């Protein structure tokens, strides 16, 4: 039995949340999916007041407790309204999706993460900043950053694009790690407009490491970037990924650039006017389990376009039967 994709949309009514919502139309998402729109009220929910007692001994409730209940109720109602409005908008973008909207009282980031875990989500969509986030124009907000680091599924930081045009342009950070392979698989599994393009971009330091055998991720080959034979092998290695992308109708090219991967990917995406960047959660220099590699974290925080961080098995849920041509 095929399983449809499950998407959680974190929505707080901010400009960035609106941008992330609209960006979903350009994320290659399937025609059929289940979505949960969640707005989190950042309030402490006091224990309920039980006033169903004998009137002979009326329950005394301090005024402060009553005010806390009233404040929490207002915030929850506002969050519920925001979620419902966002759910309606999402339903118009994806008419065949099963969309639900909910609210909860919790720390915003953890509320989204826990609900996504309960929902068994494959992807969380969030804006770059919320109402309460401060800092530079491109710097990721604290709530989005926490979701990006702690979520167990893929996370898409959606940003607005000034030139919405078909076809879509996608950058994939190519480092030869098993996580890179998962990023390619996620792009292959999506549905893109005809003529959409992909650039597999590899940033060349003095040396880089590649996993030549995907069945043995612990095995690496070190590549000297000034060695012509090594670069020829590297080009042939990434051609396999490019062929997989072409097989689903995407125009794929492999690009090598010298420099720090963090800056190379951001600059290349800007110069090419890319709509989004796909990255594995960890590169070969990353840590185990769910922690982000430094390249993925830096690109997600500072890129001008949308960035999707792909975690293990995120691509498995979009099957051929889910496609709508």
C-alpha positions in Angstrom: 0.0 0.0 0.0 1.4 3.4 -1.0 1.6 6.0 1.7 0.9 9.7 0.8 3.2 12.4 1.9 2.6 14.1 5.2 3.4 17.8 5.5 3.3 20.0 8.6 3.1 23.8 8.0 4.1 26.0 10.9 2.1 29.2 10.7 2.2 32.3 12.9 0.6 35.0 10.6 4.0 36.7 9.9 5.1 37.9 6.5 7.7 35.2 6.5 5.1 32.5 7.3 3.0 33.8 4.4 6.0 33.6 2.1 6.7 30.0 3.1 3.1 29.1 2.5 3.1 30.5 -1.0 6.5 29.0 -1.7 4.9 25.5 -1.3 3.4 25.9 -4.8 7.0 25.9 -6.2 8.3 23.0 -4.0 7.3 20.2 -6.4 4.9 18.7 -3.8 2.5 16.0 -4.9 -1.1 16.5 -5.9 -2.3 14.2 -3.1 -1.0 14.6 0.4 -2.0 15.0 4.0 -1.2 18.3 5.7 -1.4 19.7 9.2 -1.3 23.4 9.7 -0.3 24.4 13.2 -0.3 27.7 15.0 1.3 27.7 18.4 0.2 30.0 21.2 3.3 30.9 23.2 1.5 30.8 26.6 1.5 28.7 29.8 -1.9 26.9 30.1 -2.8 26.8 33.8 -4.7 23.7 35.2 -8.5 24.0 34.6 -10.6 25.7 37.2 -13.2 23.3 38.6 -16.1 25.4 39.8 -18.6 22.5 39.9 -18.5 22.3 43.7 -21.0 22.6 46.5 -22.1 26.3 46.7 -22.0 26.0 50.5 -18.3 26.2 50.1 -17.6 28.2 46.9 -14.1 27.6 45.4 -11.8 30.6 45.8 -9.8 31.3 42.6 -7.2 34.0 42.9 -7.6 36.9 40.4 -4.2 36.2 38.9 -5.2 32.6 38.0 -8.4 33.8 36.3 -6.4 36.4 34.3 -3.9 33.7 33.2 -6.8 31.5 32.0 -8.4 34.4 30.2 -5.1 35.4 28.5 -4.4 31.8 27.5 -7.9 31.4 26.1 -7.5 34.5 24.0 -4.1 33.5 22.6 -5.3 30.0 21.8 -8.4 31.4 20.0 -6.1 33.7 18.0 -3.8 30.8 17.1 -6.8 28.7 16.1 -8.0 31.5 13.8 -4.6 31.8 12.2 -4.3 28.1 11.6 -7.8 27.9 10.0 -7.0 30.8 7.7 -3.7 29.3 6.6 -5.4 25.9 6.2 -8.0 27.5 3.8 -5.2 29.1 1.8 -3.3 25.8 1.6 -6.5 24.0 0.5 -6.8 26.4 -2.4 -3.1 25.8 -3.4 -3.6 22.0 -3.2 -7.3 21.2 -3.8 -6.8 17.5 -3.4 -4.9 17.6 -0.2 -6.4 16.5 3.1 -5.8 19.6 5.2 -6.4 20.0 8.9 -5.7 23.0 11.0 -4.9 22.9 14.8 -3.6 25.2 17.6 -1.9 24.4 20.8 -0.3 26.2 23.8 3.4 25.5 23.9 6.8 26.9 23.2 6.5 27.6 19.4 9.4 25.5 18.1 8.7 22.5 20.4 5.0 22.7 19.7 5.7 22.3 16.0 8.3 19.6 16.5 6.2 17.5 18.8 3.0 17.8 16.7 5.1 16.9 13.6 6.4 13.8 15.4 2.8 12.7 16.4 1.7 13.3 12.8 4.6 11.2 11.5 5.4 14.1 9.2 7.8 13.8 6.3 8.3 17.5 5.8 7.9 20.6 8.0 7.5 23.9 6.2 8.4 27.1 8.1 9.1 30.7 7.4 12.6 32.2 7.9 11.4 34.4 10.8 8.4 34.9 13.0 6.9 37.9 14.7 9.1 37.5 17.7 12.4 37.1 15.9 15.0 39.8 15.5 18.3 40.2 13.7 19.6 40.7 10.2 17.4 40.5 7.1 18.7 37.1 6.0 19.5 35.5 9.4 17.2 32.6 10.4 14.9 33.3 13.3 15.3 31.4 16.6 12.0 29.4 16.2 12.8 28.3 12.7 16.4 27.5 13.6 15.2 25.3 16.5 12.8 23.4 14.2 15.6 23.0 11.6 18.0 21.6 14.1 15.7 19.4 16.2 13.1 18.0 13.8 13.5 14.4 12.9 12.0 14.9 9.4 13.0 17.1 6.5 12.5 20.9 6.9 11.9 23.5 4.3 12.6 27.1 5.1 10.4 28.8 2.6 11.2 32.3 1.3 9.6 34.5 -1.3 11.0 34.7 -4.7 10.9 38.0 -6.7 10.7 36.3 -10.1 8.1 33.5 -9.9 8.5 31.8 -13.3 8.3 28.4 -14.8 10.4 26.4 -15.0 11.7 26.1 -11.5 15.5 26.2 -10.8 16.9 24.0 -8.1 20.4 23.8 -6.6 21.5 20.6 -4.9 24.6 20.7 -2.8 26.8 17.9 -4.1 29.4 16.5 -1.7 29.2 12.8 -2.4 27.9 11.8 1.1 25.0 9.5 1.7 22.9 12.5 2.7 23.6 14.0 -0.8 22.1 10.9 -2.3 19.0 11.4 -0.1 18.7 15.0 -1.3 18.8 13.9 -4.9 16.2 11.2 -4.2 13.9 13.9 -2.7 14.1 16.0 -5.8 13.6 13.0 -8.1 10.4 12.1 -6.2 8.8 15.5 -6.6 6.7 16.8 -9.4 8.3 19.8 -11.2 7.0 21.9 -14.1 8.2 20.9 -17.5 11.6 22.2 -18.3 12.7 22.7 -14.7 16.5 22.8 -14.2 18.8 21.4 -11.5 22.4 22.3 -10.9 24.5 19.9 -8.8 27.1 22.2 -7.3 30.3 20.9 -5.7 32.5 23.3 -3.8 36.1 22.4 -4.2 38.5 23.0 -1.3 42.0 21.7 -1.4 40.8 18.2 -0.8 37.3 16.8 -0.5 36.0 13.3 0.5 33.4 11.3 -1.4 31.6 8.1 -0.6 32.0 6.0 -3.7 29.9 3.1 -2.5 26.6 4.2 -1.1 26.1 0.8 0.6 29.2 1.5 2.7 28.9 5.1 3.9 31.9 4.7 6.1 34.2 4.2 3.1 35.5 7.5 1.6 37.8 8.5 -1.2 39.8 11.6 -0.8 40.0 13.8 -3.9 42.8 16.3 -4.6 41.1 19.2 -6.4 44.2 20.1 -8.4 44.6 16.6 -9.7 43.1 16.2 -13.2 42.5 12.5 -12.9 40.7 13.0 -9.6 38.4 15.7 -11.0 37.6 13.5 -14.0 36.6 10.7 -11.7 34.6 13.1 -9.6 32.7 14.4 -12.7 31.8 10.8 -13.7 30.7 10.1 -10.1 28.2 12.9 -10.0 27.0 12.1 -13.5 25.1 9.2 -12.0 23.0 11.6 -9.9 22.5 13.9 -12.9 21.2 11.0 -14.9 18.7 10.1 -12.3 17.4 13.7 -12.4 17.2 13.7 -16.2 15.3 10.4 -16.1 12.3 12.3 -14.5 12.4 15.1 -17.0 14.7 17.6 -15.2 17.5 19.4 -17.0 20.5 18.6 -14.8 24.1 19.8 -15.0 27.1 19.4 -12.7 29.0 22.5 -11.7 32.4 22.6 -9.8 33.4 25.8 -8.0 36.4 26.5 -5.8 35.8 27.9 -2.3 34.1 27.4 1.0 30.9 25.3 0.5 28.9 27.6 2.7 29.5 30.6 0.5 29.8 28.8 -2.8 26.2 27.4 -2.6 24.7 30.7 -1.6 26.5 32.7 -4.2 25.8 30.2 -7.0 22.1 30.1 -6.1 21.9 33.9 -6.2 23.8 34.2 -9.5 21.6 31.5 -11.1 18.4 33.0 -9.6 17.5 29.7 -8.1 14.2 29.0 -6.4 15.5 26.6 -3.9 18.5 24.8 -2.5 18.3 21.1 -1.5 20.8 19.8 1.0 21.4 16.7 3.1 21.2 17.2 6.8 24.8 16.2 7.2 27.8 16.3 4.9 30.8 14.0 5.3 32.1 16.3 8.0 28.8 16.3 9.9 27.8 14.5 13.0 25.7 11.4 13.5 22.0 11.1 14.0 19.9 14.2 13.4 22.4 17.0 14.0 22.9 19.4 11.1 26.2 19.7 9.4 27.8 23.2 9.4 27.3 23.7 5.7 23.6 22.9 5.8 23.0 25.1 8.8 24.8 28.1 7.3 23.1 27.8 3.9 19.6 27.5 5.5 20.3 30.5 7.7 21.6 32.9 5.0 20.4 31.9 1.6 18.0 34.3 -0.2 16.0 31.5 -1.7 14.1 28.6 0.0 16.3 25.9 1.5 15.1 22.3 2.1 17.2 20.2 4.5 16.5 16.5 3.7 16.6 13.9 6.4 16.7 10.1 6.1 13.8 8.5 4.3 12.0 11.8 3.6 11.7 11.0 -0.1 10.1 7.5 0.4 6.5 8.7 0.7 6.0 10.3 -2.7 5.2 7.4 -5.0 4.4 7.2 -8.7 0.8 6.6 -7.8 0.6 9.9 -6.0 1.6 11.9 -9.1 -0.9 14.0 -11.0 0.0 14.7 -14.6 
